[in-house]
Amino acid sequence: MDIRSALKFMLISTLSFACMNSTVKYLSDISAYQIVFFRSITTLLFTMVYLFKNKISIWGNNKRILLLRGLVGVTSMLLFFMSTKYLPIGTAVSLRYLGPIFASIFAIFFLKEKIKSVQWLFFLLAFAGVVILKGFDLELNMLGLALVLCSAIFVGLVYVILSKIGKSEHPVVVVNYFMAVSVLVGGLLSISNWVNPANNLEWCLLLSLGVFGYFGQVFMTKAFQIAASTSQIAPLKYLETIFTLLLGVAIFSEVYTIWSLLGISMIIIGLVLNAKFKERLKTQNE
């Protein structure tokens, strides 16, 4: 397997997502519902073209669970976009990455999975990072924190639903449902909350959201497909936080205290350690 290509694809993916996050932050005067709508409709065009070109049914095999995945996903996305209006974008992204921890907790109840003792230590490390962020960064907005933590909880539910779906559905069909539901929800909620973009630049940025999101997803998928093992590249997805943080500083002059950076670092370290531990367990069981 070509590890260099996998690393290159993962870097492109994380940079694409970082650009999307920064664009969302730049459009903070635009309704979050509109951002969901434009983020989704552009990606939906890509997925629909792919499905029709490859003669894959857009309906899937289990419409109910696909619709549920779409509803849970759009709820998480909407809450995250709302949180970016109150939080530094790097902080919002790092907190949303708590999703896999919530997924592990939900998996105990819904998928009957077991969590090893050492994993709880990793979770504790990540949540301690959240406590430091809120406890020592006095400028951290409480509403923004609540919104992004709720977003992370719904991300955890998305992971559980995807586990239930497994390989029974084509991955592009799953994404297509997610985007279709998001277009409907975002579009309907935008009707009474519409804010006209101020200029052509904002129109272009709105349309670019789906492009960044689509290519971020595509290159991440390619990276995982050609890597020899998930553990080689999975930790690199957290570069999205670092890239987003740097863009926040460069574009929006955001200021991160030592406590903020410590909290963000603890969250990322806890998540990376848990991901590597799970990969090791998976390898041992194969």
Buried (B, 14 or more C-beta within 10 A) or exposed (E): EEBEEBBBBBBBBBBBBBBBBBBBBBBBEBBBBBBBBBBBBBBBBBBBEBBEEEEBEBEBEBEEBBBBBBBBBBBBBBBBBBBBBBBBBBBBBBBBBBBBBBBBBBBEEBEEBEBEEEBEBBBEBBBBBBEBBBEBBEEBBEEBBEBBBBBBBBBBBBBBBBBBBEEEBBEBBBBBBBBBBBBBBBBEBBEEEEEEBEEEEBEEBBEBBBBBBBBBBBBBBBBBEBBEEBBBBBBBBBBBBBBBBBBBBEEBEBEBBEBBBBBBBBBBBBBBBBBBBBBEEEEEEE
